[in-house]
C-alpha cells in the first residue's frame, strides 16, 4: 500500500515538473514569437478567427441576456429598499469584474479549448509532430505559441465586447421597464466605473486566456499513440481549464478585495 502510494506521489511530482517545464517553454516561445514573423503567423491568424471572430455572435447574445436579467432582478429588488441607484454599481461589478471575463472564458473553453486539444492530439497520432521535428521545426514555436497568443488576444477582445453588449442589453431593458435618457444612463454608469474595474476584468481575461491555451496545448501534446486518446484529451482539457479558471478567479477576486 505504501509502495503504491509512493509511486503515485512520484508520478504526480514528475507530471507536475513536466507541466511546469512545458508552461515555461510555451511562454518563452510566445515572447519570442514576433521575432520570427514567418513562423506560425498563419496559425495565429486562424486561431484569432476561430476563437475570437466566430465567437462574437454567441458572446453578444449571452451578454445581452445577462445584462437584461441583472437589470430585471436588480431593479425590482433594489426599488423595494429605495436603492435603485445601486443598480449601476451592481452592473459594473457583475458584468465588468466577474461575469464578463468568466463567461467569456467558458465560451472559449467550450469552443477552442476542446478544438486545440483534439487537433493537436490528432496530429500526434498521425505522426505530424514527429515530422515537424524531423525537418527541424520546433512544434512549440510553430503550433503552441501562436495558439496561445491567439487565445489570449481573443479573450481580451471578447471581454471588452461582452462588457459593451452587457451594458447595452441592460439599457434596452431599462427602456422597457422605466424609460431613461441615454446620456443619463451612461453617465450614471461612468460615475461608478473605475479604472480598477476595467483593469481587473482585463487581467482576469489575460490570466484565463493563458490558462485555457496552456491546459489545452498540454493535453493535446500528452496524447501518445492511440486515436481513442484524442477525445479524452479534449475532455481533460475542458475539465482542467474550468477548474483552473475558477481557482484563478477566486484568487484574483480575493486579491482585489482583501489586498
C-alpha positions in Angstrom: 0.0 0.0 0.0 2.7 2.4 1.0 4.8 1.4 -2.0 1.9 2.1 -4.4 1.2 5.5 -2.7 4.9 6.4 -3.1 4.8 5.5 -6.8 1.7 7.6 -7.3 3.3 10.5 -5.5 6.5 10.3 -7.6 4.4 10.0 -10.8 2.4 13.1 -9.9 5.6 15.0 -9.0 7.1 14.1 -12.4 3.9 15.2 -14.2 3.9 18.5 -12.3 7.5 19.1 -13.2 6.9 18.3 -16.8 3.8 20.5 -16.9 5.8 23.4 -15.4 8.6 22.9 -17.9 6.1 22.8 -20.7 4.5 26.0 -19.5 7.8 27.8 -19.3 8.8 26.7 -22.8 5.5 27.8 -24.3 5.7 31.2 -22.6 9.3 31.6 -23.8 8.4 30.8 -27.4 5.4 33.1 -27.2 7.5 36.0 -26.1 10.0 35.4 -29.0 7.2 34.7 -31.5 7.1 38.1 -33.2 10.9 38.0 -33.8 10.2 35.0 -36.1 7.5 36.5 -38.3 7.4 33.7 -40.8 6.9 31.0 -38.1 3.3 30.3 -37.3 1.8 33.6 -38.4 -1.0 31.8 -40.3 -1.7 29.7 -37.3 -2.1 32.8 -35.2 -4.5 34.4 -37.7 -6.6 31.3 -37.9 -6.7 30.9 -34.1 -7.9 34.5 -33.7 -10.5 34.0 -36.4 -11.9 30.8 -34.8 -11.6 31.8 -31.1 -12.4 35.5 -31.4 -14.3 36.4 -34.5 -16.5 33.3 -34.7 -17.5 33.6 -31.1 -18.7 37.2 -31.3 -22.3 36.2 -32.0 -22.7 33.9 -29.1 -20.9 36.4 -26.8 -23.2 39.2 -27.8 -26.4 37.1 -27.2 -25.2 35.9 -23.9 -24.0 39.4 -22.8 -27.4 41.0 -23.7 -29.3 38.2 -21.9 -27.1 38.5 -18.7 -27.4 42.3 -18.7 -31.1 42.2 -19.1 -31.5 39.6 -16.4 -29.4 41.5 -13.9 -31.4 44.7 -14.6 -34.8 42.9 -14.3 -33.9 41.3 -11.0 -32.0 44.2 -9.5 -34.5 46.9 -10.4 -37.3 45.0 -8.8 -35.4 44.1 -5.6 -33.5 47.4 -5.1 -36.6 49.5 -5.7 -38.2 47.9 -2.6 -35.4 49.3 -0.4 -35.2 52.7 -2.2 -31.7 51.9 -3.6 -32.3 52.0 -7.3 -29.0 53.9 -7.8 -27.1 50.8 -6.7 -28.2 49.1 -10.0 -25.3 50.8 -11.8 -22.8 49.6 -9.3 -24.3 46.1 -9.5 -24.0 46.1 -13.3 -20.3 47.2 -13.2 -19.4 44.7 -10.5 -21.2 41.7 -12.0 -20.6 42.3 -15.7 -17.2 44.1 -15.8 -15.4 42.4 -12.9 -16.9 39.0 -12.7 -19.2 37.5 -15.3 -17.6 39.2 -18.3 -14.2 37.5 -18.0 -15.6 34.3 -16.6 -18.4 33.6 -19.1 -16.1 34.6 -21.9 -13.6 32.1 -20.6 -16.3 29.4 -20.5 -17.3 30.2 -24.1 -13.6 29.9 -25.2 -13.1 26.7 -23.3 -16.2 25.0 -24.8 -15.2 26.1 -28.4 -11.5 26.5 -28.6 -10.1 24.5 -25.7 -11.6 21.3 -27.0 -10.6 22.1 -30.6 -7.0 22.8 -29.7 -6.6 19.6 -27.6 -8.2 17.3 -30.1 -6.4 18.9 -33.1 -3.0 18.5 -31.6 -3.9 15.0 -30.3 -4.8 14.0 -33.8 -1.5 15.4 -35.1 0.4 13.4 -32.5 -1.4 10.2 -33.5 -0.8 10.9 -37.2 2.9 11.4 -36.5 2.8 15.0 -37.8 4.6 16.3 -34.7 7.4 13.9 -35.4 7.5 15.2 -39.0 7.9 18.7 -37.8 10.8 17.7 -35.5 12.4 15.7 -38.3 12.6 18.7 -40.6 13.9 21.0 -37.8 10.7 22.8 -36.9 10.0 23.3 -33.2 6.4 22.3 -32.6 6.2 24.7 -29.7 7.2 27.7 -31.8 5.0 26.7 -34.8 2.0 25.2 -33.1 1.8 26.2 -29.4 3.0 29.8 -29.3 0.6 31.2 -32.0 -2.3 29.4 -30.4 -1.6 30.8 -27.0 -1.3 34.3 -28.4 -4.4 33.9 -30.5 -6.5 32.7 -27.5 -5.2 35.5 -25.2 -5.9 38.2 -27.8 -9.3 36.8 -28.4 -10.1 36.6 -24.7 -9.2 40.3 -24.2 -11.3 41.3 -27.2 -14.3 39.2 -26.3 -14.2 40.5 -22.7 -14.5 44.1 -23.9 -17.2 43.1 -26.4 -19.1 41.2 -23.7 -19.0 44.3 -21.4 -20.3 46.6 -24.1 -23.2 44.3 -25.1 -24.0 43.5 -21.5 -24.4 47.2 -20.6 -26.3 47.9 -23.8 -28.6 45.0 -23.1 -29.4 46.3 -19.7 -30.1 49.7 -21.2 -32.6 48.2 -23.6 -34.4 46.5 -20.7 -34.5 49.8 -18.7 -36.3 51.4 -21.7 -39.0 48.8 -21.4 -39.5 49.0 -17.7 -38.7 52.6 -16.9 -37.5 54.8 -19.8 -34.4 56.8 -19.0 -32.4 59.1 -21.2 -29.4 57.6 -22.9 -26.9 60.2 -21.6 -28.3 59.9 -18.0 -28.0 56.1 -18.0 -24.4 56.0 -19.2 -23.4 59.0 -17.1 -24.5 57.1 -14.0 -22.6 54.1 -15.2 -19.4 56.1 -15.8 -19.7 57.6 -12.3 -19.3 54.2 -10.7 -17.0 52.7 -13.3 -13.4 53.0 -12.2 -10.1 52.2 -13.8 -9.6 49.3 -11.4 -12.8 47.7 -12.6 -11.5 47.7 -16.2 -8.0 46.6 -15.3 -9.3 43.7 -13.2 -11.5 42.5 -16.0 -8.7 42.6 -18.5 -6.3 41.0 -16.0 -8.7 38.1 -15.5 -9.2 37.7 -19.2 -5.4 37.6 -19.7 -4.9 35.0 -17.0 -7.8 32.9 -18.2 -6.6 33.1 -21.8 -3.1 31.7 -20.7 -4.7 29.0 -18.6 -7.1 27.8 -21.3 -4.4 27.8 -24.0 -1.7 26.1 -21.9 -4.1 23.5 -20.5 -5.4 22.6 -23.9 -2.0 22.5 -25.5 -0.6 20.3 -22.7 -3.5 17.8 -23.0 -3.1 17.7 -26.8 0.6 17.1 -26.8 0.1 14.5 -24.0 -1.7 12.1 -26.4 0.6 9.2 -27.1 -0.3 6.8 -29.9 -3.9 5.6 -29.7 -6.7 7.5 -31.5 -9.0 6.8 -28.6 -7.0 9.2 -26.5 -7.9 12.2 -28.7 -11.5 12.7 -27.4 -10.2 12.0 -23.9 -7.6 14.8 -24.3 -10.4 17.2 -25.3 -12.5 16.3 -22.2 -9.5 16.6 -19.9 -8.6 20.0 -21.4 -12.1 21.3 -20.7 -12.1 19.9 -17.1 -8.6 21.3 -16.3 -9.4 24.7 -17.9 -12.7 25.1 -16.0 -11.1 24.2 -12.7 -8.0 26.4 -13.1 -10.0 29.4 -14.3 -12.4 29.2 -11.3 -9.5 28.9 -8.9 -7.7 31.8 -10.6 -10.9 33.9 -10.5 -11.3 33.3 -6.7 -7.7 34.2 -6.1 -7.8 37.4 -8.2 -11.0 38.5 -6.6 -9.7 37.8 -3.1 -6.5 39.9 -4.0 -8.7 42.7 -5.2 -11.0 42.9 -2.2 -8.6 41.8 0.6 -5.4 43.3 -0.8 
